[in-house]
């Protein structure tokens, strides 16, 4: 009986581990358009292996340019990733510093008051952190 109980516990633990959803926060601080294209590829790669992953991309500092309507070179990629559940967030402190309004940000983006605080909060909640860029 004891062996059966142990077997059941191990089985449930294995199923629970396999059902784990990845939670990943990417931080983008580069205005390099090659870094933006690379990020889109990374997001696609993660979702091709783990389609249920929860992903957030925080753009701050120079990385804000990826979310600016007038500067982005990956608008189509942002739209596709948004449709797959990726949340894009523009840092409002960076926007203020650069005099960028919410109307100048792609409509697929949300906003966070502080990009760095958002990253810290997600890490404290158990999210994996990836620094994006070169």
ZITALIN-V139365 format. One line per field, one symbol per residue. phi: phi as a letter, one per 40 degrees, with the letter a starting at -180 (. if undefined). psi: psi as a letter, one per 30 degrees, with the letter a starting at -180 (. if undefined). burial: b if it has 9 or more other C-alpha atoms within 8 Angstrom, else e. A space follows every 10 residues. Layout:
phi: ???
psi: ???
burial: ???
//
This chain:
phi: .ccccccccc cccccccccc ccbbbbbbbb cccccccccd cccccccccb ccccbbbbba fccddcbcdc bcbbdccccc cccchccbbc ccccccccfb cccccdcccb bbdbcccccc cccccgccbb cchb
psi: eeeeeeeeee eeeeeeeffk kkjkkkkkgk gjfeeeeeee eeeeeeffei fgkkkkjkkl bfffffgkef fkgheeeeee eefggkkkkk keeeeeeghk leffkkffka kkejeeeeee eeefggkkkk jka.
burial: eeeeeeeeee eeeeeeeeee ebbbbbbbbb bebebbbbbb eebbebbeeb eebbbbbbbb bebbbbbbbe ebebbeebbe bbeeebbbbb bbbbbbeeeb eeebbbeebb bbebbeebbe ebbeeebbbe ebbe
//
